C-alpha cells in the first residue's frame, strides 16, 4: 500500500483553479490537477509499506490530528507519479 501523510488545505475561492492553470502552463499535458476538494499538502511520502506498518503510522498520525495550526516551509513542488511518467 502506498502511504503518505498530508494536511488538508482550506484554499480561498478561485485559488485551486488558478493553481491548475499554472500547473498546466508549466507542465503541459503531464499535469492532471486533482479535484479542488481533494487538494492537500503532502507532508511526507512513505511509499510502499506493509499493512501493519500503515496501521501503526495511522495511529501515530491520529495523535497529531486536530493539534492546531503549524508553520511549514516549502522546499519544492512536484506531482505524482513524476514528470517522466
N, C-alpha and C positions, 0 to 999 in steps of 0.2 A: 504494500500500500504506500502511495506517495504521500508524504506528510510535510506540512508547513504550518507555521504559526502566523496569524495575521490579525490586524486590527481593522475593524470596520471604519469606513470613512463617512462622515456626515458632510458631504460636499454641498456647497451652495448651488442653487438652481442655475443650470446652464453650464456649469464647470465640467461635468462629465462629457458633455457633447463637445466642448472646446478641447478637452484632452484627447478625445477620439479623433477629432480633425487634425490635431497636432501630430498624433501618432501616425495617422495615415500619410500626412505630408512628409514626415521624417522617415518612415519605414516602408512606405508603399504598400503593395499588396500583402506583404508579410504581416501587417498589423491587422489584428482582429480584436478590437476592443471588447471588453466584457459588457454585459448589461449594466447600466449605471447603478442599479440596486445591488449588484454583486461586486462593485469596486471595493478594493481593500488594499491595505498596505501590508506587504509580506514582511514580517519581522525576521523570520529565519526559514530557510528551506532545508529540510532534513533528508529529502529524497526517499528512496525505498526503505521501509523499515518493516520488521515483522509485526503482526497484530499485537502481540503482548507489549512491545515497546511503544506502539501508538497509544495503547490504553494507558500506559504509565505516563507518557507525555501529556495526554489529555488530563489526567488527574493533577499533574503539576501545573498546567496552564489554568485549570479551574481556580487555583488559589490566587491567580492574578486577575481573574475576571472581576470587573467592577471595582478595581482598585483606584480608579480615577484617572485624570489626565496625566500625560507624561510628555516629555520633550524628546524629540527624535531628530537626529542629524543625518540627512541623507548622504550616502556615499556613491550613489549611482542609480541608474534606472535601467530597466530592461523588460523583457516579456518572456513568456514561456510558450513553447519549449525553448526556442532560441532563434536567432536570426538565420541560422543555417538550415533550419527545418521548415 
